[in-house]
Amino acid sequence: MAIAMLFEFRNMDGDTYDRFISETYGGEPMPGVISHAAGPLDDGGWWAFDVYESQEAADRIASPAIERLGQMGVEVSPAVRTFQVHNFQGS
């Protein structure tokens, strides 16, 4: 069953996000991720919303990604909300 996760990083900016995506994934979609979106938070920081193929895919991807962001100077304890996905439509 698909799972969605919303991450909120209080001390990340767009430049750090772009560098992370480029260096970590070569700008390509992350394996196991059905959909990914990200952008600035209204009060500073950055959010990312991912829909994963399964909880196992989320477990395999999310923790190493957060660890890599920590190595880049981003807080390693983002606020995270997890949602069960009932329906997904998209390409």
C-alpha positions as CSV (number, residue, x, y, z in Angstrom):
1,M,0.0,0.0,0.0
2,A,1.3,3.5,-0.9
3,I,2.3,5.8,1.9
4,A,2.8,9.6,1.8
5,M,5.1,11.6,3.9
6,L,5.4,15.4,4.5
7,F,8.7,16.6,5.7
8,E,9.3,20.1,7.1
9,F,13.0,21.3,7.4
10,R,13.3,24.5,9.3
11,N,16.8,25.4,8.2
12,M,16.9,24.3,4.6
13,D,16.6,26.6,1.6
14,G,16.1,26.2,-2.1
15,D,19.8,26.2,-2.9
16,T,20.5,23.4,-0.4
17,Y,17.5,21.4,-1.7
18,D,18.7,21.8,-5.3
19,R,22.2,20.7,-4.4
20,F,20.9,17.7,-2.4
21,I,18.7,16.5,-5.4
22,S,21.6,17.0,-7.8
23,E,24.3,15.4,-5.8
24,T,22.2,12.5,-4.2
25,Y,20.0,11.5,-7.1
26,G,21.5,13.2,-10.2
27,G,18.3,15.1,-10.6
28,E,16.5,11.8,-11.4
29,P,13.4,10.4,-9.6
30,M,14.2,8.5,-6.5
31,P,13.6,4.8,-6.8
32,G,10.5,3.8,-5.0
33,V,9.0,7.3,-5.1
34,I,5.7,7.6,-7.0
35,S,5.6,11.4,-6.7
36,H,7.7,14.1,-5.2
37,A,7.1,17.8,-4.7
38,A,8.9,20.4,-2.6
39,G,8.9,24.2,-1.9
40,P,9.5,26.9,0.6
41,L,7.6,27.2,3.9
42,D,5.8,30.4,4.5
43,D,7.7,31.1,7.7
44,G,11.2,29.9,6.5
45,G,12.6,26.5,5.7
46,W,11.6,24.0,3.1
47,W,9.0,21.2,2.8
48,A,9.0,18.0,0.7
49,F,6.0,15.7,0.1
50,D,6.7,12.2,-1.2
51,V,4.3,9.4,-2.2
52,Y,6.2,6.1,-1.8
53,E,5.2,2.7,-3.3
54,S,5.1,1.2,0.2
55,Q,6.1,1.7,3.8
56,E,9.2,-0.5,3.0
57,A,10.2,2.0,0.2
58,A,9.7,4.9,2.5
59,D,11.9,3.2,5.2
60,R,14.6,2.5,2.6
61,I,14.7,6.0,1.2
62,A,13.7,8.5,3.9
63,S,16.2,7.8,6.6
64,P,19.3,7.8,4.3
65,A,18.0,11.0,2.7
66,I,17.6,12.7,6.0
67,E,21.1,11.5,7.1
68,R,22.6,12.9,3.9
69,L,20.8,16.3,4.5
70,G,22.3,16.3,8.0
71,Q,25.8,15.9,6.4
72,M,25.0,19.0,4.3
73,G,24.2,21.0,7.4
74,V,20.4,20.6,7.5
75,E,18.6,19.8,10.7
76,V,18.4,16.0,11.0
77,S,15.1,16.0,12.8
78,P,12.5,17.4,10.4
79,A,8.8,17.5,11.4
80,V,7.4,14.5,9.6
81,R,3.7,13.5,9.0
82,T,2.8,10.2,7.5
83,F,-0.4,9.4,5.7
84,Q,-2.0,6.3,4.3
85,V,-2.8,6.7,0.6
86,H,-6.3,5.6,-0.4
87,N,-6.2,6.9,-4.0
88,F,-3.5,8.3,-6.2
89,Q,-4.0,9.9,-9.6
90,G,-1.2,11.2,-11.7
91,S,1.4,10.4,-14.3
